[in-house]
């Protein structure tokens, strides 16, 4: 595959990726709009928790220790 082939295909791939992102966003919006009041509140709360989880876990002192040696780990 030459550079000119890649240049020709790149806009198509970028458009497909953008279409998938927009489709996922629209489907989430439709799901949110069809939900009742209580479910929408739960969905908003889940969204906030997902966005803030990393910081919250650090503040709460939650950590994970992976004891599996990596390939670069030597004794």
N, C-alpha and C positions, 0 to 999 in steps of 0.2 A: 504494500500500500504506500503510495507516494504522498508527498506533502500536499500536492494539489487535490488528491482524493480526500484527504483529511479535511482540507479547507472547504470542500464542497459538502461534506457530510456534517460538519460541525454545527451549522445553523439548524439543521434538521434535528439533531440530537438535543441541542439546547432548547429548541421549541418543544420537543417531546417532554423533556424534564420539566420545563416551566408549566406545560399543560397538566402534568401529573401533580405538581405542587398546587396549582389552582384548583384542580378537581378535588384533591384531598381537603383543601380549605373550604370549598363550597359544600362538600358532603358533611363536614363537621358543623358548618353553619346551619345547614338544613336540619341536621339531627338536633342541634340546640334549639332551633325555632319550633320544632315539632314537639319538644319535651314539655311536660307540665311545669308549673312553677317550682315545685319541690325538687324535681330532677334537674332543672336549670341551676338551682342554687347548689346542688351537689356537684354539678359539672364545673361551675365556677370555682368551688372550693378545691376540687381535684386539680384544676388548672393552676391555681395559686400554689398548691403544695408541690406539684411537679416543677414549677419554676423556681421555687425557693428551697427545695430539698437539700441541695448541696451545701448551702450556707447553714441551714438549720442543723444538719447532721454534724457539721464542724463545731457549731456553737454548743451542741448537746454533748460533745465529746465522743461521738460514735466513730469508730475506726474499724478498718478491716486489715488484718495482717495476713498476707499471703505467704505461706511458708514453702511454697513450691519453688525449687531452685530454677533460675533462668539459665539458658545456655551460656551466657557470659559470666555466670557466677562460678568462681573457682575457689578451691580451698587452699 
